[in-house]
Amino acid sequence: MKLTAKNEDSDDKKWLENYWHRLMYELYISYLYARRGGKRGTFDEHKFEVFDFIHLYSLMEAIKDKKYYPSRGTAHIIFNPVIREIFAAAFRDRVVHHWIYMLIYDWWDKQFIFDSYSCREGKGTSLGVLRLQEQIVEAQKEYNERVWVIKLDIRGYFMSINRQLLYKRAVWGLNQQFKGCYGITYELAKFCLHEIIFDDPVKGAKKKGWPQDWRELPRTKSLIFQLPGIGIVIGNLTSQLLSNIYLDQLDKYVTRSLGWKYYGRYVDDFYFIVPESMKKKAIDDIAAIERFLKRLGLTLHPDKRSVQPAERGTAFLGAVIYPTVIHPGKRLKKNARKAFRDFANGEGSIETVVSYIGHMKYMKHHKFLSSLCEEVGLPKSFWMQYEK
């Protein structure tokens, strides 16, 4: 994704030659992307849209003078697929998030390893599941022996990120991206990244939802209970990119320093595949990974790690992956069952049901979906009309 103007006539190009005009144009494009992101029905967005040019010009002036600072957002709890704390940024800040994202995404995307699947264009959970199976098969052929899948998880990832280390890594990327041309764009991007990363979203945030929702949230999953300078919000566009930037260091460490060829990661959930003859080294490398993560202020989750032969199945991204077949996982089945039941009772949407059908497209799901339809009172073949 690039911030470029296409097909302008000569007057438009001349207008864009002025840097501040171009920044205004880029913020306008970012504004259009932010509107498209599903927040168009909010009062905050409507208020911005009514006088959009005035708000965009004011935002441009604030960035230009380095007086921009994030506004106060709202906080709420979501329960699907797991309980999480979400801080929703003000619409004005979402525009800035899109501007930063479009400015640095392409450069960073080229630095990431192929098998980093989270929040990247053309990738996602489906690719992550299929790639794990593909890598298992490739590893079996290459090593010509039994292979083991080692799967690990980082405890409270977003809540544990050290903002100072994150900013240092983000600035390293800017220095590489703009090497030899540290101009206005570089300075403004560096300034905005600083304001976004070091902002404390807890201060002044308005809580939405029932009080008991917050009581059910573990402290390790809440920014409210973290030390100063630790943790970033879940949900912001920049957080998605920054989380990949932070763990790109882990990806390079496992694949390059430790030398494990068959590896993949989705957010804080990652795996590597090893031959049985190197199993002892691989287990020793788990300790090395723990030491590496400690330098980033992160720890492995003690209860979410597995070391087992590939033929026993590996739970990853809602699926259980075997060398020759993929099955829906327990959580995926549970959430799909709720979606179908809610739809059958008139409380849910067909779009949610279809999304689960699509997610199971590459899995052995026919028997499960047919029995699920019967269970909630829908025709046994109901799901088939929505499978593409």
Disulfide bonds with the S-S distance in Angstrom:
none
